[in-house]
Amino acid sequence: MSLKRRMIAAGFSLFRAAGLHRLARGAFSGRGVILTFHRVRPAEDEAFAPNALLEITPEFFDAALARVRASGLQIVTLDEALRRLVSGEGAAFAVLTFDDGFRDVAEHALPVLQRHRAPFMTYIAPGLVSRAARLWWVELEEALRRLDRVELGGRVFSARDAREKAVAFDRIYWTLRAQGEQALRDGVAVLRDRAEIDSVALADQLCLDWDGLKRLAGCELASFGAHSMTHPRLRQIPEDLARAEMAESRRVLEAGLGRACPHFAYPVGDPTSAGPREFALAAELGFSSAVTTRPGMIFPEHAACLHALPRVSVNGLWQNLDFFDILLSGAPFALWNRGRRVNTA
């Protein structure tokens, strides 16, 4: 376990042992929460799984939804949550959001959602649906799974076993994340080609196509939002390209599904990927809302910044209901954000 994970585990344990989250719930829980999910699928016994933080099991998903309602939160559509936020009326809410449109949302998450009668929002990058875009973070994982030795940017990484592969993934991932978007894509492409990975086949295996997306849209619980065309870190590309990515993704998605898709999620969504420029673009382009991955609860003050909404990621590394309760209290994010309710810098 990395130092960061040990520190997070220690923090969760401290909150649980002292009951701090129960004492703080009223002060830090705000009007509600927007939860982020990516993949829901059965657990696999895989020693090297660096993207496991993006996956939870159907069993934990089921238990988490039950715990959301037991905490007093009403699971509502994003439109209803925004209505309550702006009007100041209605009970505290939870919104369920899925990023990227993985197939297992339909295969494993949907039955749970239907059982709970829980509405949900799925943010779609049409380039992934058409297979024109790349799941670069998955390609990086798959390349390291296949290769025993990796050379990139003048550095050599040994990847003979699961431990070495995990270390190599972490170092390469963050090295590439520190670079511009094109440099990141080019770096992954080098490894993808060396490992002989078929990007289209990988996306086809993991992501919904248009037929699958339309079937999902047939569920009355489902809503859809745009997630850019090709999933770039928008803050790392020129403004005209960012605007085109955002506008075109909505146009293509609405044309493909035959329904309005007025909401947006910034790809990656952290401060290095979406900032004030992107928030202004989302407003300029007429999106009703836009969500980040900046951690936090929804407070009344967010009614004035609907294009920079925080979310709470349900992390696959922490599939523990006690820890989930702590997240729902909002207390960890009060510490993370140093007491600030709104973070739009």
Residue frames as qw, qx, qy, qz and C-alpha x, y, z in Angstrom:
[[0.000, 0.888, 0.459, 0.000, 0.00, 0.00, 0.00],
 [0.399, 0.533, -0.028, 0.745, 1.36, 3.43, -0.96],
 [0.228, -0.133, -0.457, 0.849, 2.03, 6.17, 1.58],
 [0.314, -0.115, -0.146, -0.931, -0.94, 8.14, 0.25],
 [0.660, -0.275, -0.588, -0.378, -3.28, 5.17, 0.69],
 [0.534, -0.227, -0.667, 0.468, -1.96, 4.54, 4.20],
 [0.035, -0.038, -0.259, 0.965, -2.60, 8.17, 5.11],
 [0.499, -0.182, -0.326, -0.782, -6.14, 8.04, 3.73],
 [0.673, -0.257, -0.692, -0.047, -6.81, 4.79, 5.58],
 [0.370, -0.159, -0.568, 0.718, -5.52, 6.34, 8.80],
 [0.186, -0.060, 0.039, -0.980, -7.77, 9.35, 8.29],
 [0.631, -0.240, -0.510, -0.534, -10.84, 7.17, 7.73],
 [0.628, -0.228, -0.698, 0.259, -9.99, 5.12, 10.82],
 [0.171, -0.053, -0.408, 0.895, -9.61, 8.26, 12.93],
 [0.413, -0.145, -0.160, -0.885, -12.99, 9.60, 11.82],
 [0.702, -0.224, -0.608, -0.297, -14.63, 6.24, 12.47],
 [0.546, -0.160, -0.671, 0.476, -13.06, 5.71, 15.88],
 [0.099, -0.134, -0.354, 0.920, -13.83, 9.21, 17.14],
 [0.155, 0.665, 0.728, -0.054, -17.23, 9.49, 15.47],
 [0.132, -0.394, 0.049, 0.908, -16.19, 12.90, 14.14],
 [0.070, -0.139, -0.644, -0.749, -18.27, 12.52, 10.99],
 [0.242, -0.604, -0.757, -0.062, -21.46, 11.97, 12.99],
 [0.260, -0.647, -0.319, 0.643, -20.82, 15.10, 15.02],
 [0.117, -0.381, 0.281, 0.873, -20.01, 17.13, 11.91],
 [0.287, 0.379, 0.807, 0.351, -22.73, 15.88, 9.56],
 [0.108, 0.858, 0.484, -0.137, -25.09, 18.84, 9.96],
 [0.162, -0.820, 0.142, 0.530, -22.34, 21.40, 9.54],
 [0.141, -0.501, 0.650, 0.554, -20.61, 19.95, 6.49],
 [0.460, 0.252, 0.841, 0.135, -23.21, 17.91, 4.56],
 [0.070, 0.188, -0.321, -0.926, -24.72, 20.92, 2.77],
 [0.651, 0.234, 0.024, -0.721, -27.76, 20.62, 0.50],
 [0.959, 0.167, 0.170, -0.151, -26.63, 17.30, -0.91],
 [0.425, -0.494, 0.666, 0.364, -24.02, 15.42, -2.88],
 [0.751, 0.540, -0.233, -0.300, -23.24, 14.46, -6.47],
 [0.738, -0.352, 0.567, 0.105, -21.63, 11.02, -6.48],
 [0.428, 0.650, -0.524, -0.348, -19.21, 9.90, -9.20],
 [0.825, -0.092, 0.557, 0.019, -18.95, 6.34, -10.51],
 [0.225, 0.547, -0.627, -0.507, -17.10, 4.91, -13.48],
 [0.532, 0.129, -0.794, -0.265, -17.32, 1.13, -13.60],
 [0.678, -0.252, 0.475, -0.501, -19.49, -1.39, -11.74],
 [0.767, 0.276, -0.543, -0.202, -18.49, -5.01, -12.25],
 [0.926, -0.369, -0.080, 0.014, -17.70, -8.20, -10.32],
 [0.332, -0.806, 0.476, 0.111, -14.36, -8.23, -8.55],
 [0.866, 0.410, -0.274, 0.080, -11.45, -9.85, -10.35],
 [0.770, -0.548, 0.187, 0.268, -8.41, -11.44, -8.72],
 [0.642, 0.650, -0.020, 0.406, -5.84, -9.38, -10.58],
 [0.659, -0.433, -0.145, 0.598, -2.55, -8.50, -8.84],
 [0.244, -0.133, 0.196, 0.940, -1.86, -5.62, -11.24],
 [0.047, 0.716, 0.658, 0.228, -4.92, -3.37, -11.44],
 [0.289, -0.113, -0.160, 0.937, -3.86, 0.30, -11.29],
 [0.264, -0.232, -0.267, -0.897, -7.27, 1.53, -12.47],
 [0.349, -0.369, -0.856, 0.095, -9.12, -0.42, -9.78],
 [0.041, -0.300, -0.407, 0.862, -9.92, 2.86, -8.04],
 [0.356, 0.133, -0.272, -0.884, -12.42, 3.44, -10.87],
 [0.556, -0.107, -0.746, -0.349, -14.29, 0.17, -10.24],
 [0.424, -0.219, 0.627, -0.616, -16.71, -1.01, -7.58],
 [0.002, 0.104, 0.988, 0.111, -18.61, -4.27, -7.30],
 [0.392, -0.420, -0.511, -0.639, -22.38, -4.56, -7.88],
 [0.581, -0.488, -0.623, 0.192, -22.73, -5.72, -4.27],
 [0.339, -0.312, -0.271, 0.845, -21.06, -2.61, -2.88],
 [0.099, -0.173, -0.323, -0.925, -23.02, -0.40, -5.28],
 [0.488, -0.493, -0.641, -0.328, -26.25, -1.96, -4.03],
 [0.547, -0.502, -0.499, 0.447, -25.26, -1.46, -0.39],
 [0.259, -0.103, -0.036, 0.960, -24.10, 2.11, -1.06],
 [0.240, -0.360, -0.424, -0.796, -27.45, 3.11, -2.59],
 [0.575, -0.569, -0.586, -0.050, -29.26, 1.66, 0.40],
 [0.516, -0.377, -0.327, 0.696, -26.93, 3.59, 2.70],
 [0.082, 0.186, 0.181, 0.962, -27.54, 6.84, 0.80],
 [0.437, -0.512, -0.447, -0.590, -31.26, 6.58, 1.43],
 [0.664, -0.487, -0.516, 0.236, -30.76, 5.43, 5.03],
 [0.416, -0.123, -0.200, 0.879, -28.75, 8.61, 5.63],
 [0.115, 0.708, 0.445, -0.536, -31.81, 10.68, 4.77],
 [0.026, 0.418, -0.426, -0.802, -30.77, 11.73, 1.27],
 [0.713, 0.499, 0.387, -0.305, -33.26, 11.50, -1.58],
 [0.438, -0.114, 0.651, 0.610, -31.81, 10.12, -4.83],
 [0.412, 0.769, 0.299, -0.387, -33.06, 12.51, -7.52],
 [0.679, 0.562, 0.233, 0.411, -32.28, 13.53, -11.08],
 [0.459, -0.078, -0.025, 0.885, -29.68, 16.22, -11.65],
 [0.078, -0.502, -0.344, -0.789, -32.41, 18.55, -12.92],
 [0.567, -0.700, -0.396, -0.180, -34.35, 18.11, -9.67],
 [0.675, -0.379, -0.219, 0.595, -31.22, 18.62, -7.59],
 [0.287, 0.160, 0.118, 0.937, -30.48, 21.88, -9.39],
 [0.299, -0.639, -0.403, -0.583, -34.08, 23.02, -8.89],
 [0.668, -0.649, -0.340, 0.132, -33.78, 22.39, -5.15],
 [0.608, -0.166, -0.079, 0.773, -30.38, 24.07, -5.02],
 [0.132, 0.316, 0.212, 0.915, -31.50, 27.23, -6.78],
 [0.421, -0.614, -0.375, -0.553, -34.89, 27.49, -5.06],
 [0.065, -0.375, 0.655, -0.653, -33.68, 26.50, -1.62],
 [0.773, -0.129, 0.151, -0.603, -36.67, 24.18, -1.36],
 [0.907, 0.138, -0.365, -0.157, -36.91, 20.43, -0.89],
 [0.845, -0.497, 0.186, 0.065, -35.04, 17.81, 1.08],
 [0.224, -0.673, 0.640, 0.296, -31.33, 17.03, 0.92],
 [0.857, 0.454, -0.032, -0.242, -30.44, 15.12, -2.24],
 [0.512, -0.387, 0.669, 0.373, -28.00, 12.72, -3.84],
 [0.667, 0.632, -0.167, -0.358, -27.33, 12.57, -7.58],
 [0.795, -0.166, 0.536, 0.231, -25.76, 9.47, -9.14],
 [0.452, 0.800, -0.258, -0.300, -23.41, 10.14, -12.07],
 [0.862, -0.049, 0.413, 0.289, -21.39, 7.80, -14.28],
 [0.105, 0.796, -0.365, -0.471, -18.52, 8.97, -16.47],
 [0.053, -0.466, 0.773, 0.427, -17.43, 7.61, -19.87],
 [0.791, 0.248, -0.095, -0.551, -20.22, 5.15, -20.75],
 [0.041, -0.339, 0.939, 0.023, -18.65, 1.80, -19.93],
 [0.552, -0.093, -0.704, -0.437, -20.61, -1.29, -20.95],
 [0.372, -0.200, -0.846, 0.326, -20.83, -2.55, -17.39],
 [0.240, 0.057, 0.283, -0.927, -23.02, 0.41, -16.46],
 [0.682, 0.051, -0.292, -0.668, -25.73, -1.28, -18.53],
 [0.670, 0.063, -0.738, -0.049, -24.71, -4.82, -17.62],
 [0.523, -0.178, -0.704, 0.446, -24.12, -4.56, -13.86],
 [0.024, -0.079, -0.352, 0.932, -25.13, -1.12, -12.56],
 [0.409, -0.149, -0.337, -0.835, -28.49, -0.84, -14.30],
 [0.592, -0.338, -0.718, -0.140, -30.12, -3.84, -12.56],
 [0.384, -0.303, -0.561, 0.668, -29.15, -2.35, -9.19],
 [0.076, 0.051, -0.001, -0.996, -30.43, 1.08, -10.17],
 [0.491, -0.235, -0.544, -0.639, -33.72, -0.40, -11.34],
 [0.544, -0.344, -0.742, 0.187, -34.10, -2.37, -8.13],
 [0.276, -0.373, -0.412, 0.784, -33.67, 0.84, -6.13],
 [0.209, 0.841, 0.469, 0.169, -35.71, 2.93, -8.60],
 [0.396, -0.678, 0.056, 0.617, -32.77, 5.34, -8.60],
 [0.529, 0.845, 0.072, 0.032, -32.39, 7.88, -11.41],
 [0.670, -0.403, 0.288, 0.553, -28.89, 8.39, -12.78],
 [0.349, 0.889, -0.153, -0.253, -26.87, 10.57, -15.14],
 [0.833, -0.033, 0.349, 0.427, -24.32, 9.15, -17.60],
 [0.086, 0.863, -0.237, -0.438, -21.77, 11.53, -19.13],
 [0.853, 0.275, 0.396, 0.202, -20.76, 10.43, -22.62],
 [0.081, -0.630, 0.462, 0.618, -17.81, 11.29, -24.87],
 [0.810, 0.473, 0.111, -0.328, -19.17, 10.48, -28.35],
 [0.369, 0.674, -0.632, -0.099, -15.66, 9.75, -29.60],
 [0.262, -0.269, 0.902, -0.212, -15.56, 6.74, -27.30],
 [0.707, 0.310, 0.482, -0.413, -18.94, 5.60, -28.58],
 [0.710, 0.662, -0.116, -0.209, -17.74, 5.76, -32.20],
 [0.908, -0.164, 0.163, 0.349, -14.31, 4.33, -31.23],
 [0.476, 0.758, -0.053, 0.443, -12.52, 7.43, -32.57],
 [0.240, -0.818, 0.362, -0.376, -11.26, 8.38, -29.09],
 [0.623, 0.232, -0.699, 0.263, -8.83, 6.48, -26.87],
 [0.737, -0.661, -0.090, -0.110, -9.06, 5.14, -23.32],
 [0.433, 0.679, -0.491, 0.331, -5.44, 6.20, -22.78],
 [0.380, -0.557, 0.592, -0.441, -5.35, 5.33, -19.06],
 [0.923, -0.010, 0.328, -0.200, -6.58, 1.81, -19.84],
 [0.780, 0.574, -0.211, 0.129, -4.14, 1.51, -22.72],
 [0.060, 0.718, -0.589, 0.365, -1.29, 2.43, -20.35],
 [0.688, -0.329, 0.552, -0.337, -2.39, -0.29, -17.93],
 [0.947, 0.256, 0.170, -0.093, -2.68, -2.87, -20.70],
 [0.546, 0.717, -0.391, 0.187, 0.73, -1.95, -22.14],
 [0.150, -0.613, 0.681, -0.372, 2.41, -2.48, -18.79],
 [0.853, -0.107, 0.415, -0.298, 0.54, -5.74, -18.33],
 [0.908, 0.418, 0.023, 0.021, 2.03, -7.04, -21.57],
 [0.492, 0.708, -0.373, 0.344, 5.55, -5.60, -21.33],
 [0.826, -0.388, -0.243, 0.327, 8.36, -6.63, -18.97],
 [0.471, -0.321, 0.037, 0.821, 10.47, -3.57, -19.65],
 [0.243, 0.885, 0.386, 0.091, 9.40, -0.07, -20.64],
 [0.452, -0.162, 0.086, 0.873, 11.52, 2.74, -22.02],
 [0.109, 0.849, 0.465, 0.228, 9.96, 6.18, -22.28],
 [0.027, -0.979, 0.030, -0.199, 11.48, 9.62, -22.47],
 [0.345, 0.644, -0.576, 0.366, 14.98, 8.35, -21.81],
 [0.445, -0.408, 0.637, -0.479, 13.95, 6.47, -18.68],
 [0.514, 0.076, -0.834, -0.184, 13.80, 2.71, -18.30],
 [0.617, -0.304, 0.371, -0.624, 11.21, 0.99, -16.09],
 [0.113, 0.104, -0.988, -0.011, 11.35, -2.66, -15.11],
 [0.670, -0.041, 0.076, -0.737, 7.92, -4.33, -15.24],
 [0.301, 0.208, -0.927, -0.083, 8.64, -8.00, -14.60],
 [0.216, -0.349, -0.889, 0.203, 6.02, -8.61, -11.91],
 [0.158, -0.796, -0.545, -0.211, 2.88, -7.00, -10.48],
 [0.428, -0.749, -0.161, 0.480, 4.78, -4.85, -7.99],
 [0.377, -0.243, 0.346, 0.824, 7.17, -3.48, -10.58],
 [0.105, 0.484, 0.638, 0.590, 4.33, -2.90, -13.03],
 [0.248, -0.848, -0.465, 0.057, 2.40, -0.93, -10.39],
 [0.418, -0.628, 0.055, 0.654, 5.43, 1.24, -9.62],
 [0.311, 0.019, 0.530, 0.789, 6.07, 1.81, -13.33],
 [0.006, 0.682, 0.641, 0.354, 2.43, 2.69, -13.98],
 [0.302, -0.851, -0.312, 0.295, 2.36, 5.25, -11.17],
 [0.390, -0.514, 0.226, 0.729, 5.57, 6.95, -12.27],
 [0.232, 0.168, 0.628, 0.724, 4.72, 6.98, -15.96],
 [0.050, -0.747, -0.647, -0.145, 1.12, 8.08, -15.36],
 [0.253, -0.878, -0.207, 0.351, 2.07, 11.11, -13.27],
 [0.389, -0.323, 0.391, 0.769, 5.01, 11.99, -15.51],
 [0.153, 0.359, 0.676, 0.625, 2.64, 12.10, -18.48],
 [0.151, -0.818, -0.554, 0.020, -0.06, 13.93, -16.52],
 [0.342, -0.696, -0.023, 0.631, 2.48, 16.69, -15.81],
 [0.261, -0.101, 0.534, 0.798, 2.87, 17.27, -19.56],
 [0.414, 0.260, -0.122, -0.864, 0.57, 18.80, -22.13],
 [0.809, 0.196, 0.368, -0.415, -2.31, 16.83, -23.59],
 [0.759, 0.562, -0.289, -0.155, -0.61, 15.98, -26.88],
 [0.160, 0.569, -0.777, 0.215, 2.59, 14.88, -25.12],
 [0.566, -0.147, 0.689, -0.428, 0.52, 12.62, -22.87],
 [0.856, 0.366, 0.164, -0.326, -1.29, 11.06, -25.83],
 [0.575, 0.651, -0.495, -0.023, 1.96, 10.62, -27.76],
 [0.124, -0.498, 0.806, -0.295, 3.66, 8.97, -24.78],
 [0.708, 0.034, 0.600, -0.371, 0.85, 6.46, -24.34],
 [0.788, 0.545, -0.087, -0.274, 0.80, 5.83, -28.09],
 [0.269, 0.630, -0.727, 0.044, 4.47, 4.80, -28.01],
 [0.307, -0.226, 0.867, -0.321, 3.77, 2.17, -25.35],
 [0.755, 0.306, 0.344, -0.467, 0.51, 1.11, -27.00],
 [0.686, 0.599, -0.349, -0.221, 2.30, 0.41, -30.26],
 [0.109, 0.510, -0.839, 0.153, 5.14, -1.47, -28.56],
 [0.408, -0.037, 0.821, -0.398, 2.62, -3.67, -26.76],
 [0.142, -0.080, -0.805, -0.570, 0.60, -4.15, -29.98],
 [0.183, 0.420, 0.699, -0.549, -2.65, -2.96, -28.42],
 [0.039, 0.433, 0.649, 0.624, -5.66, -2.50, -30.70],
 [0.068, 0.072, 0.339, -0.935, -7.22, 0.72, -29.40],
 [0.540, -0.058, -0.313, -0.779, -10.47, 0.26, -31.29],
 [0.654, -0.154, -0.736, -0.088, -10.90, -3.31, -30.05],
 [0.297, -0.118, -0.661, 0.679, -10.19, -2.19, -26.48],
 [0.273, 0.055, 0.145, -0.949, -12.78, 0.58, -26.63],
 [0.621, -0.064, -0.526, -0.577, -15.23, -1.81, -28.27],
 [0.539, -0.135, -0.805, 0.209, -14.74, -4.29, -25.45],
 [0.266, -0.242, -0.587, 0.725, -15.23, -1.74, -22.67],
 [0.148, 0.257, 0.132, -0.946, -17.48, 1.08, -23.92],
 [0.503, 0.546, 0.605, -0.289, -21.08, 1.23, -25.07],
 [0.215, 0.119, 0.569, 0.785, -21.66, 1.70, -28.79],
 [0.303, -0.056, -0.096, -0.946, -24.56, 3.73, -30.18],
 [0.616, -0.248, -0.640, -0.387, -26.93, 0.75, -30.14],
 [0.530, -0.279, -0.685, 0.414, -26.09, 0.01, -26.51],
 [0.076, -0.083, -0.263, 0.958, -26.40, 3.65, -25.58],
 [0.440, -0.160, -0.325, -0.822, -29.83, 3.87, -27.19],
 [0.632, -0.312, -0.705, -0.079, -30.96, 0.78, -25.30],
 [0.373, -0.237, -0.549, 0.709, -29.78, 2.38, -22.06],
 [0.127, -0.025, -0.013, -0.992, -31.65, 5.54, -23.02],
 [0.503, -0.312, -0.627, -0.507, -34.82, 3.46, -23.13],
 [0.456, -0.376, -0.694, 0.410, -34.69, 3.21, -19.34],
 [0.145, -0.867, -0.308, -0.364, -36.87, 5.91, -17.78],
 [0.625, -0.716, -0.066, 0.304, -34.32, 6.35, -14.98],
 [0.685, -0.037, 0.232, 0.689, -31.52, 7.35, -17.37],
 [0.188, 0.967, 0.039, -0.170, -30.36, 10.85, -18.27],
 [0.804, 0.173, 0.147, 0.549, -27.35, 11.81, -20.35],
 [0.082, -0.949, 0.082, 0.292, -24.81, 14.61, -20.41],
 [0.674, 0.680, -0.213, 0.193, -21.87, 15.54, -22.62],
 [0.758, -0.561, 0.199, 0.267, -18.29, 14.71, -21.66],
 [0.008, -0.692, 0.506, 0.515, -16.34, 16.25, -24.61],
 [0.798, 0.443, -0.266, -0.310, -15.74, 14.51, -27.92],
 [0.767, 0.353, -0.506, 0.175, -12.39, 12.80, -27.26],
 [0.778, -0.588, -0.189, 0.114, -11.91, 13.07, -23.47],
 [0.530, 0.427, -0.270, 0.681, -9.01, 15.56, -23.36],
 [0.381, -0.551, -0.395, 0.629, -7.96, 17.55, -20.32],
 [0.270, 0.851, 0.376, 0.248, -9.65, 20.71, -21.57],
 [0.266, -0.937, 0.086, 0.211, -7.45, 23.11, -19.61],
 [0.574, -0.411, 0.521, 0.479, -4.42, 21.66, -21.41],
 [0.469, 0.364, 0.606, 0.530, -5.61, 22.48, -24.94],
 [0.064, 0.065, 0.138, 0.986, -6.20, 25.80, -26.75],
 [0.329, 0.287, 0.471, -0.767, -9.46, 27.60, -26.03],
 [0.566, 0.307, -0.315, -0.698, -10.89, 27.17, -29.52],
 [0.450, 0.109, -0.878, -0.124, -10.32, 23.42, -29.36],
 [0.012, 0.137, 0.819, -0.556, -11.81, 23.21, -25.87],
 [0.456, 0.298, 0.176, -0.820, -14.90, 25.08, -27.01],
 [0.586, 0.260, -0.568, -0.516, -15.28, 22.79, -30.02],
 [0.264, 0.047, -0.949, 0.167, -14.84, 19.64, -27.90],
 [0.168, 0.231, 0.679, -0.677, -17.59, 20.80, -25.54],
 [0.503, 0.365, 0.013, -0.784, -20.07, 22.11, -28.10],
 [0.516, 0.274, -0.690, -0.428, -19.66, 19.27, -30.58],
 [0.107, 0.006, -0.966, 0.236, -20.05, 16.59, -27.92],
 [0.354, 0.330, 0.552, -0.678, -23.45, 17.95, -26.98],
 [0.535, 0.426, -0.255, -0.683, -24.53, 18.30, -30.61],
 [0.414, 0.239, -0.849, -0.224, -23.49, 14.76, -31.54],
 [0.017, 0.082, 0.913, -0.399, -24.94, 13.22, -28.39],
 [0.435, 0.370, 0.375, -0.731, -28.29, 14.95, -28.79],
 [0.558, 0.401, -0.441, -0.577, -28.46, 13.97, -32.46],
 [0.313, 0.196, -0.928, -0.043, -27.57, 10.36, -31.67],
 [0.014, -0.212, -0.881, 0.424, -30.05, 9.96, -28.82],
 [0.161, -0.518, -0.572, -0.616, -32.79, 12.27, -30.05],
 [0.476, -0.771, -0.419, 0.062, -33.09, 13.99, -26.69],
 [0.004, 0.915, -0.197, 0.352, -31.76, 17.06, -24.90],
 [0.831, -0.181, -0.283, 0.444, -28.43, 16.65, -23.09],
 [0.049, 0.921, 0.009, 0.386, -27.92, 20.03, -21.39],
 [0.616, -0.751, 0.235, 0.026, -25.39, 18.99, -18.74],
 [0.611, 0.635, -0.429, 0.197, -21.61, 18.59, -18.97],
 [0.804, -0.551, 0.139, 0.174, -18.80, 16.82, -17.09],
 [0.186, 0.856, -0.476, -0.075, -15.20, 17.95, -17.54],
 [0.919, 0.160, -0.341, 0.119, -12.94, 15.01, -18.50],
 [0.569, 0.094, -0.536, 0.617, -10.61, 14.12, -15.61],
 [0.336, -0.787, -0.396, -0.333, -12.13, 17.16, -13.93],
 [0.617, -0.520, -0.240, 0.540, -9.41, 18.11, -11.44],
 [0.043, -0.904, -0.025, 0.424, -7.93, 21.66, -11.27],
 [0.279, -0.430, 0.598, 0.616, -5.26, 20.82, -13.87],
 [0.233, 0.243, 0.850, 0.405, -7.96, 19.68, -16.30],
 [0.060, -0.731, -0.538, -0.415, -10.74, 22.24, -15.79],
 [0.319, -0.301, -0.337, 0.833, -10.55, 25.74, -14.38],
 [0.162, 0.606, 0.285, -0.725, -12.11, 29.20, -14.69],
 [0.198, 0.336, -0.536, -0.748, -11.73, 29.28, -18.49],
 [0.182, -0.134, -0.938, -0.264, -13.60, 25.99, -18.88],
 [0.029, 0.508, 0.716, -0.477, -16.28, 27.03, -16.38],
 [0.206, 0.548, -0.011, -0.811, -16.87, 30.18, -18.44],
 [0.203, 0.177, -0.758, -0.595, -17.00, 28.16, -21.66],
 [0.055, -0.314, -0.947, 0.050, -19.65, 25.84, -20.23],
 [0.124, 0.623, 0.464, -0.618, -21.79, 28.83, -19.31],
 [0.165, 0.482, -0.347, -0.787, -21.18, 30.51, -22.68],
 [0.179, 0.064, -0.875, -0.445, -22.22, 27.34, -24.54],
 [0.601, -0.216, -0.145, -0.756, -25.51, 27.20, -22.65],
 [0.508, -0.085, -0.848, 0.127, -25.00, 24.11, -20.52],
 [0.559, -0.689, -0.238, -0.395, -27.40, 24.01, -17.57],
 [0.649, -0.699, 0.301, -0.016, -24.64, 22.67, -15.32],
 [0.679, 0.505, -0.507, 0.161, -21.13, 21.27, -15.43],
 [0.818, -0.566, 0.097, -0.036, -19.47, 19.00, -12.89],
 [0.210, 0.725, -0.639, 0.150, -15.84, 18.62, -11.90],
 [0.829, -0.160, -0.519, 0.135, -14.07, 15.94, -9.88],
 [0.056, 0.455, -0.473, 0.752, -13.03, 18.46, -7.24],
 [0.394, -0.311, -0.848, 0.170, -14.14, 16.80, -4.00],
 [0.095, -0.009, 0.360, -0.928, -16.93, 18.39, -2.02],
 [0.149, 0.533, 0.803, -0.223, -20.56, 18.55, -1.07],
 [0.074, 0.544, 0.436, 0.713, -23.16, 20.83, -2.66],
 [0.184, -0.429, -0.486, 0.739, -23.87, 23.97, -0.61],
 [0.243, 0.839, 0.434, -0.221, -26.34, 26.83, -1.17],
 [0.095, -0.758, 0.290, 0.576, -23.45, 28.94, -2.47],
 [0.374, -0.063, 0.785, 0.489, -23.11, 26.59, -5.45],
 [0.388, 0.725, 0.558, -0.110, -26.33, 28.04, -6.88],
 [0.138, 0.924, -0.120, -0.336, -24.14, 30.89, -8.12],
 [0.048, 0.618, -0.723, -0.305, -21.59, 28.61, -9.81],
 [0.880, 0.146, 0.327, -0.312, -23.51, 25.83, -11.52],
 [0.781, 0.575, -0.244, 0.016, -20.68, 25.24, -14.01],
 [0.278, 0.542, -0.696, 0.380, -18.11, 24.31, -11.36],
 [0.800, -0.419, 0.054, -0.427, -19.96, 21.79, -9.24],
 [0.086, -0.495, 0.851, -0.156, -17.94, 19.41, -7.04],
 [0.870, -0.063, -0.364, -0.328, -18.54, 15.69, -6.79],
 [0.542, -0.516, 0.633, -0.199, -17.66, 12.86, -4.42],
 [0.552, 0.374, -0.706, -0.237, -15.93, 9.92, -6.05],
 [0.894, -0.270, 0.258, -0.249, -16.96, 6.45, -4.88],
 [0.184, 0.693, -0.693, -0.076, -13.48, 4.95, -5.00],
 [0.909, 0.057, -0.379, -0.166, -12.96, 1.27, -5.68],
 [0.470, 0.309, -0.670, 0.485, -10.05, 1.14, -3.24],
 [0.116, -0.095, 0.606, -0.781, -12.35, 2.01, -0.33],
 [0.560, -0.253, -0.573, -0.542, -15.39, -0.23, -0.69],
 [0.307, -0.195, -0.764, 0.533, -16.35, 0.02, 2.95],
 [0.195, -0.742, -0.534, -0.354, -19.72, 1.31, 4.17],
 [0.482, -0.714, -0.243, 0.446, -18.25, 2.90, 7.28],
 [0.374, -0.219, 0.257, 0.864, -15.88, 4.88, 5.08],
 [0.045, 0.470, 0.602, 0.644, -18.76, 5.71, 2.73],
 [0.322, -0.810, -0.485, 0.073, -20.72, 7.13, 5.68],
 [0.446, -0.547, -0.005, 0.708, -17.77, 9.37, 6.44],
 [0.231, 0.105, 0.473, 0.844, -17.78, 10.68, 2.87],
 [0.128, -0.653, -0.631, -0.400, -21.53, 11.37, 3.00],
 [0.392, -0.731, -0.372, 0.415, -21.02, 13.47, 6.14],
 [0.330, 0.888, 0.045, 0.316, -18.90, 15.94, 4.18],
 [0.553, -0.804, 0.141, 0.168, -16.38, 16.20, 7.01],
 [0.747, -0.137, 0.333, 0.559, -13.31, 15.02, 5.03],
 [0.426, 0.598, 0.343, 0.586, -13.97, 17.60, 2.32],
 [0.239, -0.963, -0.081, -0.093, -14.22, 20.42, 4.85],
 [0.639, -0.588, 0.313, 0.385, -10.66, 19.53, 5.81],
 [0.660, 0.209, 0.467, 0.550, -9.53, 18.99, 2.20],
 [0.234, 0.733, 0.332, 0.545, -10.97, 22.36, 1.12],
 [0.346, -0.003, -0.371, 0.862, -9.73, 24.12, 4.27],
 [0.067, 0.496, 0.573, -0.649, -13.21, 25.15, 5.25],
 [0.226, 0.269, -0.312, -0.883, -14.11, 26.61, 1.85],
 [0.640, 0.336, 0.594, -0.354, -17.53, 25.60, 0.65],
 [0.686, 0.711, 0.140, -0.062, -16.87, 26.62, -2.95],
 [0.490, -0.486, 0.486, 0.536, -13.64, 26.12, -4.90],
 [0.656, 0.702, 0.278, -0.009, -13.61, 27.58, -8.41],
 [0.126, -0.833, 0.404, 0.356, -9.98, 28.74, -8.69]]
